[in-house]
Amino acid sequence: MATSGDMSHWDWNIGKKVIADLHQWRKSFEWLEEPYVSPDGETIAAVVRTKDGMFSVCVNGDLWETRSDKIWSLRFSPDNRPAAFVSNQGLWTIAVGGRPWLNTYEFVWDLHFGEGGGPVIVAAVNKGRYVAVSDGVPWSQGYSFMTGLVVSDDGGHSAAVVQSAAFNPGDIFAFQKGCYTVAVDGRPWDRSFVNVWEMSFNPDGTRLAAEVRTTLYDYTIAVDGRPWDRSFSSVWQPKFNPADGSVTAPVKVKGGWTLARDGEVFWDQRFCQLLHHYHSPDGSAVAAIVAPEFARWSVAVNGLLWPKTFNHLITDLTFSPDGKHVACAARKDGRWTIAVDGLCWDLAFDMAWTPVFSPDSCHVAAKVEKAGRFFILVDGRPLKLEFAGAWNPVFSPDGCKLMIRGIGGSEKELSYCRYVFDMSGLPV
């Protein structure tokens, strides 16, 4: 199969392709769980319970050869491989493409992939110790506690918050000395902290930054185990600038929340809250979800606030490939819409998902839901298609075509279909 980074090898021929009849699946199994679709749209899969009471995965109508006591968390890798947690006789492992790993564990969770596919990484309990496991190979060192597993973009490195020192639950003095740190590929940082939270790798996976609490009242960012020289009353998840490698993070200072870089405040503006910041692909811009006043949400780009605010929430903030545009899903007065560069699409919906930019940054598409039906919008206009279930639209590498993946709209028509349209001939 082509990898997600090699989308040019996908089938971009214009037309409709019927992949599978889910109505037939419903009649064949005791139950059918939520289906998932591969990035290239060629495969649909779902966890099913067979008539003998066992579990399997149905892929385009064919079952995996192996049966299991339980299967959950089915997902597709970026290179179109179905993977899931499987259990037999009380032990767990991962099956990729129907083939289980040789090693088994007391439990597994938190499934990750590299951006281009690569290894499959999970958190696991191995002989009573917590570890990360990459393609069946666990960390050489295990821990009594682990949470917050993250992986590098290529999937080649993993990190998690771990307990670095044993202490009794009621031993507040030991806790305040710092009993948590970060393990990168199983190796712990030299320094421990009172708490460690959200982490981020740099683009090539060689550095890691994390939220840390150095005392009960002081918060900062630690990069490769070394905390910034300055502390704050609170911080949120740090990010690496892809251009210069600097580390940025939302921080709380006198007057409100702002953005800091390498320990120094570099946005002059102050907000009631500042969350989820993102760098543009070239690192020239940074955008963040902010609250300019209590219970009002907006977006700030390089510190400049959009004129539009929303009274419920903003999520799924996305930069265009050229870094010149920003889009998000936003909710106001109980209704969802898509906002691009501060301007909202005219239509409102019960739900909206992550907006998707075309490779040339000229178009935006998004999946939305209204009255239990799913639709695809392009540049604010709904296409004349509706589905009982759908997935995010995908632009071709040249931006000239759009792939839509959806399940038909009635009980009598539950076929999963893959559509490819020319951008100049969309069914609007």
C-alpha positions in Angstrom: 0.0 0.0 0.0 1.1 3.6 -0.6 2.0 5.5 2.6 0.2 8.6 3.6 3.2 10.6 2.5 2.9 9.0 -0.9 -0.6 9.9 -1.7 0.2 10.4 -5.4 0.0 6.6 -5.7 -3.5 6.4 -4.5 -6.3 5.9 -6.9 -7.4 9.4 -7.9 -9.5 8.4 -10.9 -12.7 10.5 -11.0 -15.9 8.5 -10.0 -17.7 6.5 -7.4 -16.3 3.2 -6.1 -18.5 0.9 -4.0 -16.2 -0.8 -1.4 -18.5 -2.8 0.9 -22.1 -3.5 1.8 -22.5 -2.9 5.6 -26.1 -4.1 5.5 -24.8 -7.5 4.7 -22.3 -7.3 7.5 -25.1 -6.6 10.0 -26.9 -9.8 8.9 -23.7 -11.9 9.1 -22.6 -11.1 12.7 -24.1 -11.0 16.2 -23.1 -7.3 16.4 -21.1 -4.8 14.4 -19.1 -2.0 16.1 -18.3 1.4 14.7 -16.5 1.1 11.3 -13.2 2.8 10.4 -11.9 3.7 7.0 -8.3 3.7 5.7 -6.7 7.1 4.8 -6.7 6.1 1.1 -10.4 5.2 1.3 -9.9 1.7 -0.2 -10.6 -0.2 3.0 -13.4 -0.2 5.7 -13.1 -2.3 8.8 -15.1 -3.0 12.0 -14.8 -5.1 15.1 -17.4 -7.8 14.9 -18.7 -10.6 17.1 -19.1 -13.9 15.3 -21.9 -16.4 15.8 -19.6 -18.6 17.9 -19.2 -15.7 20.4 -15.7 -14.8 19.4 -14.4 -11.4 18.1 -12.7 -10.6 14.9 -12.3 -7.7 12.5 -14.2 -7.6 9.2 -12.1 -5.9 6.5 -14.0 -5.2 3.2 -16.2 -8.1 4.0 -13.4 -10.6 4.9 -12.7 -11.7 8.5 -9.2 -11.8 10.0 -8.1 -15.4 10.3 -7.6 -15.3 14.0 -10.4 -15.1 16.6 -10.1 -13.4 19.9 -11.9 -13.2 23.3 -12.0 -9.4 22.9 -10.9 -6.8 20.4 -11.1 -3.0 20.9 -9.6 0.3 19.7 -9.5 -0.5 16.0 -7.7 2.1 14.0 -5.9 2.5 10.7 -2.3 3.5 10.4 -1.4 6.4 8.1 -0.1 3.7 5.6 -3.6 2.1 5.6 -3.0 -0.9 7.9 -5.8 -1.9 10.4 -4.6 -2.4 13.9 -6.4 -3.2 17.2 -5.9 -4.4 20.7 -6.7 -8.1 21.0 -7.1 -10.4 24.1 -6.9 -14.1 24.6 -7.0 -16.0 27.8 -6.6 -12.8 29.8 -3.5 -11.5 28.0 -3.3 -8.6 25.5 -1.4 -7.8 22.4 -1.7 -5.9 19.2 -2.8 -7.3 15.9 -1.8 -5.4 12.7 -3.4 -6.5 9.5 -4.8 -9.5 11.4 -1.3 -10.6 12.6 -0.8 -10.5 16.4 2.5 -9.5 17.9 4.3 -12.5 19.4 4.7 -10.9 22.9 1.6 -10.6 25.2 1.0 -8.2 28.1 -1.2 -7.9 31.1 -2.9 -4.9 29.4 -2.3 -2.5 26.5 -3.8 0.9 25.6 -3.1 4.2 23.9 -2.4 3.2 20.3 0.0 5.5 18.3 1.5 5.5 14.8 4.2 7.6 13.1 2.9 10.1 10.6 4.0 8.0 7.6 3.1 4.7 9.2 6.2 3.2 10.6 6.1 1.3 13.9 3.0 0.8 16.0 3.5 2.1 19.6 1.3 1.4 22.6 1.4 1.6 26.4 1.5 -1.7 28.2 1.8 -3.5 31.5 4.6 -6.0 31.2 5.3 -8.3 34.1 3.8 -5.8 36.5 5.7 -2.8 35.1 4.6 0.0 32.8 6.4 0.3 29.5 5.9 1.6 26.0 6.1 -1.1 23.3 7.1 -0.4 19.6 6.3 -3.1 17.1 6.3 -5.7 19.9 9.6 -4.6 21.5 9.1 -3.1 25.0 11.3 -0.5 26.7 14.2 -2.2 28.5 13.2 -0.4 31.7 9.7 -0.6 33.3 8.1 1.7 35.8 5.6 1.5 38.6 3.5 4.3 37.1 3.3 5.7 33.6 0.9 8.1 31.7 0.8 10.5 28.9 2.5 8.5 26.2 3.6 10.5 23.2 5.6 9.5 20.1 7.8 11.5 17.6 6.5 12.4 14.2 8.2 9.4 12.5 7.2 7.0 15.3 10.9 6.3 16.1 10.9 7.6 19.6 8.4 7.4 22.5 8.1 9.2 25.9 5.9 9.1 28.9 5.5 10.6 32.4 6.8 8.0 34.9 7.2 7.8 38.7 10.9 8.2 39.5 10.8 7.5 43.3 8.6 5.3 45.4 6.4 7.0 48.1 3.4 6.3 50.2 0.2 7.9 49.1 0.0 10.0 52.3 3.7 11.1 52.3 3.2 14.7 51.3 6.8 15.6 52.1 8.2 13.0 49.7 5.7 14.1 47.0 6.8 17.8 47.4 10.4 16.8 46.8 9.5 15.5 43.3 8.7 11.9 42.4 7.9 12.2 38.7 10.0 12.6 35.6 9.9 11.8 31.8 11.3 8.6 30.3 12.4 8.9 26.7 12.7 5.6 24.9 12.7 4.1 28.4 15.5 6.2 29.8 14.5 8.7 32.6 15.5 12.3 32.7 18.1 13.1 35.4 15.8 15.5 37.2 12.5 14.8 39.0 9.5 17.2 39.5 6.4 17.5 41.6 4.3 16.9 38.5 4.8 16.4 34.8 2.0 16.8 32.2 1.7 17.4 28.5 4.8 16.8 26.3 5.9 17.4 22.7 8.7 16.1 20.6 10.5 18.4 18.1 10.0 17.5 14.4 12.9 15.0 14.2 12.3 13.4 17.6 15.6 14.4 19.1 14.3 16.8 21.8 11.4 16.8 24.2 9.6 19.5 26.1 7.1 19.1 28.9 4.9 21.0 31.4 6.4 20.6 34.9 5.7 21.8 38.4 8.9 22.4 40.4 7.1 23.3 43.7 3.5 23.3 44.8 3.2 26.8 43.4 5.7 27.1 40.6 5.2 25.9 37.0 7.5 26.0 34.0 8.6 24.1 30.9 11.4 21.6 31.0 13.3 20.8 27.8 15.3 17.6 27.7 15.0 17.6 31.5 16.3 21.1 32.1 13.6 23.6 33.3 13.4 27.1 32.1 15.0 29.7 34.4 11.7 31.5 34.9 8.6 30.0 36.7 5.0 30.9 36.2 1.7 30.5 38.1 0.6 28.1 35.4 1.6 26.7 32.0 0.1 24.7 29.2 1.6 22.3 26.6 4.9 23.4 25.0 5.6 23.2 21.3 8.8 23.4 19.2 9.1 26.0 16.4 9.9 23.9 13.3 12.1 26.6 11.9 14.5 27.6 14.7 13.9 24.9 17.3 12.8 27.3 20.0 10.2 26.2 22.5 6.9 28.1 23.1 4.2 27.6 25.7 1.1 29.4 27.0 2.0 30.8 30.5 0.1 32.7 33.1 1.6 36.0 34.3 0.4 39.1 36.0 -2.5 40.4 33.9 -3.5 37.1 32.4 -2.3 34.4 29.9 0.2 35.0 27.1 2.8 33.1 25.1 6.4 32.6 26.2 9.4 31.4 24.1 12.5 29.8 25.7 11.4 31.1 29.1 10.7 34.7 28.1 7.4 36.3 27.4 7.2 37.3 23.7 3.5 38.2 23.2 2.6 41.6 24.6 -1.1 40.8 24.7 -2.8 39.3 27.7 -5.9 37.0 27.7 -8.2 35.5 30.2 -7.0 32.1 28.8 -4.7 30.9 26.1 -4.9 27.3 25.0 -3.7 24.9 22.2 -1.2 27.0 20.3 0.2 25.8 16.9 3.1 26.9 14.7 2.7 27.3 10.9 4.6 24.7 8.8 7.4 27.1 8.1 7.5 28.4 11.7 6.9 32.0 10.7 3.5 32.3 12.5 1.9 31.0 15.7 -1.8 30.8 16.4 -3.6 30.0 19.6 -7.1 29.5 20.9 -7.7 32.4 23.4 -10.4 33.9 25.6 -10.2 37.7 25.3 -12.8 37.9 28.1 -14.5 35.5 30.4 -16.6 32.9 28.5 -15.8 34.3 25.0 -13.4 32.4 22.7 -11.5 33.5 19.7 -8.1 32.9 17.8 -5.0 35.0 18.1 -2.4 34.8 15.3 1.0 36.3 16.2 -0.8 37.9 19.1 -3.4 39.6 16.9 -7.0 38.7 17.9 -9.7 37.7 15.4 -12.6 40.2 15.6 -15.1 37.3 15.9 -15.7 35.6 19.3 -17.7 32.5 20.3 -19.5 31.8 23.5 -19.1 28.0 23.7 -15.7 26.8 22.4 -13.2 26.7 19.6 -11.3 23.5 18.6 -9.3 21.8 15.8 -7.2 24.9 15.0 -5.4 24.3 11.7 -2.8 26.2 9.6 -2.9 26.2 5.8 0.2 24.6 4.2 1.5 28.0 3.2 1.1 29.3 6.7 -1.0 32.3 5.6 -4.4 31.1 6.7 -5.9 29.6 9.9 -9.2 27.7 10.2 -11.1 26.1 13.1 -14.3 24.5 14.2 -16.3 26.8 16.5 -19.5 26.6 18.5 -21.8 29.5 19.3 -25.2 29.5 20.8 -25.3 25.7 20.5 -24.5 25.6 16.8 -21.3 24.6 15.1 -19.6 26.2 12.1 -16.2 26.6 10.4 -14.2 29.9 10.7 -11.4 30.8 8.4 -9.2 33.8 9.1 -11.9 35.1 11.4 -14.8 34.8 9.0 -17.5 32.2 9.6 -19.2 30.1 7.0 -22.8 31.1 6.7 -24.3 27.7 7.6 -24.5 26.3 11.1 -24.7 22.6 12.1 -25.1 20.2 15.0 -21.5 19.3 14.8 -18.4 20.2 12.7 -15.0 18.5 12.4 -11.5 19.5 11.7 -11.2 21.8 8.6 -8.9 20.5 5.8 -6.9 22.8 3.6 -6.0 22.0 0.0 -2.3 21.6 -0.7 -2.2 25.0 -2.5 -4.0 26.6 0.6 -6.8 27.9 -1.7 -9.7 25.7 -0.5 -11.1 24.5 2.8 -13.3 21.4 3.2 -14.9 20.0 6.3 -17.3 17.3 7.5 -20.4 18.4 9.3 -23.5 16.9 10.9 -27.1 18.1 10.8 -30.2 16.2 12.1 -28.2 12.9 12.2 -27.0 13.3 8.6 -23.4 14.0 7.5 -22.4 16.4 4.8 -19.2 17.7 3.2 -18.7 21.4 2.7 -16.1 23.1 0.5 -15.4 26.7 1.0 -18.7 27.0 2.9 -20.9 25.4 0.2 -22.5 22.0 0.9 -22.0 19.3 -1.7 -25.2 17.5 -2.9 -24.3 14.3 -1.1 -25.5 13.2 2.3 -24.5 10.1 4.4 -25.4 8.1 7.4 -21.7 8.2 8.2 -18.7 10.0 6.8 -15.1 10.8 7.2 -13.0 13.9 6.7 -12.5 14.8 3.1 -9.0 14.4 1.5 -7.5 16.6 -1.2 -5.2 15.1 -3.9 -1.5 16.1 -3.7 -2.0 18.6 -6.5 -5.1 20.0 -5.0 -7.2 19.4 -8.2 -9.3 16.5 -6.8 -11.3 15.8 -3.6 -11.9 12.4 -2.1 -15.1 11.8 -0.1 -15.6 8.7 2.0 -19.1 7.9 3.2 -21.8 5.3 4.0 -25.2 5.5 2.3 -28.1 7.1 3.9 -30.8 4.5 4.6 -31.3 1.1 6.1 -31.7 -0.3 2.6 -28.5 1.4 1.4 -25.6 1.0 3.8 -22.9 0.7 1.2 -19.6 2.3 2.0 -18.4 4.2 -1.1 -15.3 6.2 -2.1 -15.9 9.2 -4.3 -13.3 11.3 -6.2 -14.4 14.6 -7.7 -12.5 17.1 -9.9 -12.5 20.4 -8.0 -13.9 22.1 -11.1 -16.9 19.7 -11.1 -18.0 19.4 -7.5 -21.7 18.4 -7.0 -22.8 21.7 -5.4 
